[in-house]
Amino acid sequence: MKLTIAITGASGARLGLKFIKHLPKHIEAFVVISKSAKISLKLEHNIRIKSYLQDNTNIHIFKENQIQAPIASGSFLCDKMIILPCSMNTLAKCTTGISDNLITRAFSVMLKEKKDIILAPREMPYSSIVLKNMLKLSKLGIIIAPLSLAYYSKQTTLEQMEDFLIGKWFDLLKIEHNLYERWK
Ligand SMILES: Cc1cc2nc3c(=O)[nH]c(=O)nc-3n(C[C@H](O)[C@H](O)[C@H](O)COP(=O)(O)O)c2cc1C
């Protein structure tokens, strides 16, 4: 499976990197990290992306201005896309069809090709504009799956809570995993 993972500048950009770390090896990952995501990763976690992901194989990393990347074209036949986390800025651009960087262009391509797309918005609280944007995208078939905590699989640490969230996104993308204990 070819999967695009876009990381934008909302809080929790580290979750996007952790999601990539958990990906099974058979998935070919096309990763775009926005300029703002790099800033938030540095400020929130002091993370250097290349060293964080250095053990992962099958990953291609792009800058947001690399508009010539394969995922910018429908002919590349990417299968699925997730924007994790999705900032309100990128969400608004996706809603209105703006394609001004590799993330929003890849989104537009996946939308026109009618491929599976998941957005994981991060904001608190949501404004009416954001709620309207999310409804519009949901009606277009995009799955809105925010960073939303749950406690039913007995998570007690932040690590376990993050694994739970990643497991939920994997479920939506039909990626097998063992990241949280399912409700029985
Ligand atoms: C540490 C930090 C945390 C941020 N958290 C959020 C957030 O949770 N949600 C959000 O929409 N924007 C957040 N922002 C603001 C975005 O980074 C900003 O709107 C930026 O323009 C988003 O650009 P992008 O969509 O191209 O990544 C945060 C910024 C910083 C520096």
Ligand as a Chemical Component Dictionary entry (heavy atoms), coordinates in Angstrom:
data_LIG
# 
_chem_comp.id                   LIG 
_chem_comp.type                 NON-POLYMER 
_chem_comp.pdbx_formal_charge   0 
_chem_comp.three_letter_code    LIG 
# 
loop_
_chem_comp_atom.comp_id 
_chem_comp_atom.atom_id 
_chem_comp_atom.alt_atom_id 
_chem_comp_atom.type_symbol 
_chem_comp_atom.charge 
_chem_comp_atom.model_Cartn_x 
_chem_comp_atom.model_Cartn_y 
_chem_comp_atom.model_Cartn_z 
_chem_comp_atom.pdbx_ordinal 
LIG C1  C1  C 0 3.663  24.976 19.444 1  
LIG C2  C2  C 0 2.534  25.282 18.495 2  
LIG C3  C3  C 0 1.325  24.652 18.645 3  
LIG C4  C4  C 0 0.264  24.902 17.757 4  
LIG N1  N1  N 0 -0.911 24.232 17.934 5  
LIG C5  C5  C 0 -1.894 24.369 17.028 6  
LIG C6  C6  C 0 -3.072 23.550 17.116 7  
LIG O1  O1  O 0 -3.222 22.721 18.009 8  
LIG N2  N2  N 0 -3.999 23.676 16.145 9  
LIG C7  C7  C 0 -3.849 24.556 15.096 10 
LIG O2  O2  O 0 -4.720 24.591 14.228 11 
LIG N3  N3  N 0 -2.745 25.349 15.002 12 
LIG C8  C8  C 0 -1.771 25.282 15.929 13 
LIG N4  N4  N 0 -0.630 26.041 15.818 14 
LIG C9  C9  C 0 -0.577 27.081 14.766 15 
LIG C10 C10 C 0 -0.174 26.523 13.395 16 
LIG O3  O3  O 0 1.148  26.030 13.449 17 
LIG C11 C11 C 0 -0.297 27.649 12.355 18 
LIG O4  O4  O 0 -1.666 27.993 12.165 19 
LIG C12 C12 C 0 0.339  27.314 11.031 20 
LIG O5  O5  O 0 0.084  28.363 10.115 21 
LIG C13 C13 C 0 -0.165 26.019 10.441 22 
LIG O6  O6  O 0 0.474  25.819 9.205  23 
LIG P1  P1  P 0 0.334  24.450 8.397  24 
LIG O7  O7  O 0 -1.125 24.168 8.300  25 
LIG O8  O8  O 0 0.930  24.761 7.066  26 
LIG O9  O9  O 0 1.112  23.411 9.115  27 
LIG C14 C14 C 0 0.418  25.830 16.706 28 
LIG C15 C15 C 0 1.661  26.477 16.565 29 
LIG C16 C16 C 0 2.701  26.205 17.441 30 
LIG C17 C17 C 0 4.012  26.912 17.254 31 
# 
loop_
_chem_comp_bond.comp_id 
_chem_comp_bond.atom_id_1 
_chem_comp_bond.atom_id_2 
_chem_comp_bond.value_order 
_chem_comp_bond.pdbx_ordinal 
LIG C1  C2  SING 1  
LIG C2  C3  SING 2  
LIG C2  C16 DOUB 3  
LIG C3  C4  DOUB 4  
LIG C4  N1  SING 5  
LIG C4  C14 SING 6  
LIG N1  C5  DOUB 7  
LIG C5  C6  SING 8  
LIG C5  C8  SING 9  
LIG C6  O1  DOUB 10 
LIG C6  N2  SING 11 
LIG N2  C7  SING 12 
LIG C7  O2  DOUB 13 
LIG C7  N3  SING 14 
LIG N3  C8  DOUB 15 
LIG C8  N4  SING 16 
LIG N4  C9  SING 17 
LIG N4  C14 SING 18 
LIG C9  C10 SING 19 
LIG C10 O3  SING 20 
LIG C10 C11 SING 21 
LIG C11 O4  SING 22 
LIG C11 C12 SING 23 
LIG C12 O5  SING 24 
LIG C12 C13 SING 25 
LIG C13 O6  SING 26 
LIG O6  P1  SING 27 
LIG P1  O7  DOUB 28 
LIG P1  O8  SING 29 
LIG P1  O9  SING 30 
LIG C14 C15 DOUB 31 
LIG C15 C16 SING 32 
LIG C16 C17 SING 33 
# 
